Amino acid sequence: MLEAAFQPQSALSAWVEFAAGKPLPPIDFECRLMEVGSPTGGSGSESEQLAYIRRLPAFLEQVDVSVVVWVLLHDITLAEFDADLNTVGLMTNGGRKKPGYREFKMLRNHLR
């Protein structure tokens, strides 16, 4: 039964559509969003991360999501990663909460 219920391509397609700003098609299965993130350096900014997080409730209202996991709590400094991956945290290396931190915490009100 798991094979019939689990539709990774459908979930991925829906997420890609949402990320592109398009309305979502109906999704009729539970979804868990793992390693969600948006950079604040490189190709992103703190205001863009905040806008990304603010769009998530619209997605959560259309999809049966039980878990949303942000990829990193705080920024990191790894030579192997570029500025995008190093700055995807909700907090800076020094512990300052970015604007998206509080907004992300409020997402729990939109989970099933």
N, C-alpha and C positions, 0 to 999 in steps of 0.2 A: 504494500500500500504506500510506503514511503516514496517509491519511485513515481507513483501517479500524483502524489500531492506536491512533491518537490519540483519546482519549475524554475531553475536558476536563470535560464535565458529570459523568461518572462519578467522576473524580478529585476534582472540587470537592464533589460530594455526599458522598463518603467523608470528606473533610476536615471538612466542616461537621458531619457526624454525630460524628466523633471529637472535635471541639471542644466539642460539646454533651455529651460524656461517654458517648455510645452506642457499642456494639460496632461494629466495621467489617464491612461485607459483603466477600466475597472480591473481590480486585482482581488482575487477571491481566496487568498491563502495568507497565513501568518508570515511575517517577514521580520528578520533581525538584521539591523544595519550595523555592520562591523567595520571598524577602522574608517569612520567618517572623518573628514577633515578638510580644512581650507587654509592655505598658507597666508602668513602676514608679511612675508618677505619674498624676495624673488619676483614671481609673477603676481603676488597678492599684496594685500594691505589689511590693517586691522578693521577698517570700515568694510572691506569686501568680505572678510571672515564673518563679521557681525551680520551683514546682509544675507550671507549664505545660511547662517543659523536661523535667522528670522524667517527664511523661506521654508524651513523644515516642518513647522506645524501644518502648513498646507499639504505637504506630502503625508504626514502622519495621520491627518484626518481622512485621507483617501485610501490608506493601506493599513491593514491590521499589523501594526508594528508593536512588538513587545519589548524590544531592546534596541537602544542606540548607543554604540560605543564610539567615543571620540578617540582618534588614533593615539594622541599623546596629550598628557595633562600639561606638560611644560615643554618649551622649546629645548632643543638639544644642539650640540656642536659636534658633528661628526664629519670628518674629512670625506667620508664615502658618500655623504648626502649633499645635495645642492641646497640653495637658500630656501627653496620651496619646502622640502622635507624637514629641514632644520627649524623652520618657523611655523609648523602646523599646530603647535601647542596652544592651549587656552591660557597659558601663563608664560611669561618670559623666563629665561634662565635664572634671573634674579628673584623670581617669585611674584612679580607684578601681575595681577589679573588683567588680562586683555578685556576689551569691551564684550567680546563674545562669551566670556566665562559665565557671567550671571545669566545671560540669555540662554545658554546651553542648559544650565541647571533647571530652568523653567520648562524645558521640554518634557520633563516627567509628567506634567499635567496633560500631555497629549498622547501618552502611551496607554495601551489597553490595560 
